[in-house]
Structure formats: structure tokens, C-alpha cells
Amino acid sequence: MNTSVVEKARQIISENHFLSLATCSGNKVWAAAIAYVVDEDYNFYFYSALDSLHMQHIKKHPEVAFTIFSSDKIPDEADGLQIAGIAGQVEKELLPRVVNFYYHQSFPNPEARAKWQTSYEHFLENKFPFQRFFCIVPQEIYKLDSSILEVDRRLDINIAELKKEPAKRPILADF
């Protein structure tokens, strides 16, 4: 595998903050824009309300797909990733660390973080809006093959190769 393709995948993950999450259940499909953070092993974390349609789908079918791309680019400069993975709720024991990690990575500015951050207990409460943290473990990652302009093709990103260099964002061990 071309190392520059893997490096470009790392760059796309580190430079963006939102993913488009696709879920399905039966004959219903859904897509949701989700803010994410990523750990050193390229697992993706987000939180959402349990009663949202995408969370109802994940409860029945944890297999998900998502894309990461910059919507600020013109079509000629567009690049992105297509990822398939398994989603699951973050275990209660890991929640304090994941919540802290999420807010530090999402809001590196302490003033902005103070405005948005909530305690991990919020994500355990059994009252509206019933929000929980989730993790998606990638099973497949693909990148647009920008060497072919006539038709969209994708390149398979070797996840083991990707993990040889930790994600370039703060990692869980820092907290």
C-alpha cells in the first residue's frame, strides 16, 4: 500500500470534526451529521440521544457506515473516507475518561470547553434527553482514488498500517 495514501487518511481524520453516519433497520435508512473524536487506535466516539432514529437503528443493527470529508473544498480538491464499522455504547467504567477526552479534543480552547462540557453523570441519567456515548470500531476504510478522474474509485486503507502512527489528536492516556 502506498504510504502516502495511509498518511492522507490520517490527515482527513485529524483535520475534520464531523462525520455523516448512515444506519438502517428493515427498509428504513437514515443519515445523521455527527461530531466525532478519535482515539489513538482510530476508534471514533460521539454522543447522541437514545431516542434518535440513528440510535434506534444501531440498537437493532450495530453495523454502520460513515463518511468523513471537508465540505469546504471545491469538487476538484475533494477527498474523503468511507468507513464501515461496528457501533456500541461506551461502558460505564470508561465513561469519565471518554467524556473528558471528548470535550478536550472537541474544544481545545478552555473557555469554549467550559461553555459546552457536561459531567459524565449526565450521560448516565435516566431522564430526557437520555444521551449516551458511543464508539465505532472501524472494520473497513476506503479513500477516494484521486488518480482516476473519469470515474469514482476507492482505495482500501489497511487499518493495521493506519494504526502504526497514532491519531494526531489528544489521546485517552493524556487524561
C-alpha positions as CSV (number, residue, x, y, z in Angstrom):
1,M,0.0,0.0,0.0
2,N,1.2,3.5,-0.8
3,T,2.2,5.1,2.5
4,S,1.1,8.5,1.2
5,V,-2.5,7.1,0.9
6,V,-2.4,6.0,4.5
7,E,-1.0,9.3,5.6
8,K,-3.7,11.2,3.7
9,A,-6.3,9.1,5.5
10,R,-4.7,10.1,8.8
11,Q,-4.8,13.7,7.7
12,I,-8.5,13.6,6.7
13,I,-9.4,12.1,10.1
14,S,-7.4,14.6,12.1
15,E,-8.5,17.7,10.1
16,N,-12.2,17.1,10.3
17,H,-14.7,17.1,13.1
18,F,-17.9,15.8,11.6
19,L,-18.9,12.5,10.0
20,S,-22.0,11.5,8.1
21,L,-23.4,8.4,9.8
22,A,-25.6,6.0,7.8
23,T,-27.8,3.5,9.6
24,C,-30.6,1.2,8.6
25,S,-33.3,-1.0,10.1
26,G,-35.6,-3.1,7.9
27,N,-36.5,-0.9,4.9
28,K,-35.7,2.4,6.8
29,V,-32.4,4.2,6.1
30,W,-31.1,7.3,7.8
31,A,-28.1,9.6,7.7
32,A,-27.0,12.0,10.5
33,A,-24.3,14.5,10.9
34,I,-22.3,13.7,14.0
35,A,-19.4,15.5,15.7
36,Y,-16.7,12.9,16.5
37,V,-13.4,12.5,18.3
38,V,-10.9,9.7,17.6
39,D,-8.6,7.8,19.9
40,E,-5.0,6.6,19.2
41,D,-6.4,3.4,17.6
42,Y,-8.7,5.2,15.3
43,N,-11.9,4.3,17.1
44,F,-14.5,7.1,16.7
45,Y,-16.5,8.5,19.7
46,F,-19.7,10.5,19.7
47,Y,-22.8,11.1,21.8
48,S,-26.4,11.1,20.9
49,A,-29.9,10.8,22.3
50,L,-31.1,7.3,22.7
51,D,-34.5,8.1,21.1
52,S,-32.9,9.4,17.9
53,L,-33.6,7.4,14.7
54,H,-30.0,6.5,14.1
55,M,-29.6,5.2,17.7
56,Q,-32.8,3.1,17.3
57,H,-31.2,1.6,14.2
58,I,-27.9,1.0,15.9
59,K,-29.7,-0.8,18.8
60,K,-31.1,-3.3,16.3
61,H,-28.2,-3.3,13.8
62,P,-24.8,-2.1,15.1
63,E,-23.2,-2.3,11.7
64,V,-22.9,1.3,10.4
65,A,-21.2,3.2,7.6
66,F,-19.9,6.8,7.6
67,T,-18.0,9.3,5.6
68,I,-15.6,12.0,6.6
69,F,-14.8,14.8,4.2
70,S,-14.3,18.6,4.2
71,S,-17.4,20.4,2.7
72,D,-15.2,23.5,2.4
73,K,-13.3,22.1,-0.6
74,I,-14.3,22.6,-4.2
75,P,-15.1,19.4,-6.2
76,D,-11.7,19.5,-7.8
77,E,-10.0,19.3,-4.4
78,A,-12.4,17.0,-2.7
79,D,-11.1,14.0,-0.8
80,G,-12.7,11.8,1.8
81,L,-13.0,8.5,3.6
82,Q,-15.7,5.9,3.5
83,I,-15.7,3.7,6.7
84,A,-17.7,0.7,7.8
85,G,-17.7,-0.3,11.4
86,I,-19.5,-1.7,14.5
87,A,-21.1,0.8,16.9
88,G,-21.7,0.2,20.6
89,Q,-22.3,2.1,23.8
90,V,-19.3,3.1,25.8
91,E,-19.1,1.1,29.0
92,K,-20.0,2.8,32.2
93,E,-16.5,2.3,33.7
94,L,-14.9,4.1,30.7
95,L,-17.3,6.9,30.6
96,P,-15.5,9.5,32.8
97,R,-12.4,9.2,30.7
98,V,-14.2,9.2,27.4
99,V,-16.3,12.3,28.3
100,N,-13.2,14.2,29.4
101,F,-11.3,13.1,26.3
102,Y,-14.3,14.1,24.0
103,Y,-14.5,17.6,25.4
104,H,-10.8,18.2,25.4
105,Q,-10.5,17.1,21.8
106,S,-13.6,18.8,20.6
107,F,-12.9,22.1,22.4
108,P,-9.2,22.7,22.8
109,N,-9.9,26.2,23.9
110,P,-10.6,26.1,27.7
111,E,-13.2,28.9,27.5
112,A,-15.2,27.2,24.7
113,R,-14.9,23.9,26.6
114,A,-16.3,25.4,29.8
115,K,-19.3,26.6,27.8
116,W,-20.1,23.1,26.4
117,Q,-18.7,20.5,28.7
118,T,-21.0,18.5,30.9
119,S,-20.2,15.9,33.5
120,Y,-20.0,12.2,32.8
121,E,-23.0,11.7,35.1
122,H,-25.2,13.5,32.6
123,F,-24.6,10.5,30.2
124,L,-25.9,8.1,32.9
125,E,-29.1,9.9,33.8
126,N,-32.4,8.3,33.1
127,K,-34.2,11.5,32.2
128,F,-34.7,13.4,29.0
129,P,-32.7,13.8,26.7
130,F,-31.2,10.3,27.6
131,Q,-27.9,10.9,25.9
132,R,-25.2,8.3,25.8
133,F,-21.7,8.0,24.4
134,F,-20.9,5.5,21.6
135,C,-17.8,4.2,19.9
136,I,-17.5,3.0,16.4
137,V,-14.7,0.5,15.7
138,P,-13.8,0.6,12.0
139,Q,-13.8,-2.7,10.1
140,E,-13.1,-1.2,6.6
141,I,-11.7,2.1,5.5
142,Y,-11.6,3.4,1.9
143,K,-10.2,6.6,0.4
144,L,-11.1,8.2,-2.9
145,D,-8.6,7.3,-5.6
146,S,-7.8,10.8,-6.9
147,S,-5.5,9.4,-9.6
148,I,-8.6,8.4,-11.7
149,L,-10.7,11.4,-12.7
150,E,-13.1,9.8,-15.1
151,V,-15.0,7.7,-12.6
152,D,-15.0,7.4,-8.8
153,R,-12.9,4.6,-7.4
154,R,-11.7,3.9,-3.9
155,L,-8.5,2.6,-2.3
156,D,-8.6,0.2,0.6
157,I,-6.8,1.6,3.6
158,N,-5.1,-1.1,5.7
159,I,-6.2,-0.4,9.2
160,A,-3.2,-2.1,10.8
161,E,-0.9,0.2,8.7
162,L,-3.0,3.2,9.7
163,K,-2.6,2.3,13.4
164,K,1.2,2.3,13.1
165,E,1.1,6.0,13.8
166,P,-1.4,7.2,16.5
167,A,-4.1,9.7,15.5
168,K,-2.8,13.2,15.6
169,R,-5.2,14.5,18.3
170,P,-5.1,14.2,22.1
171,I,-5.3,10.6,23.2
172,L,-7.1,9.0,26.1
173,A,-3.9,8.3,28.0
174,D,-3.5,12.1,28.4
175,F,-6.5,12.3,30.7
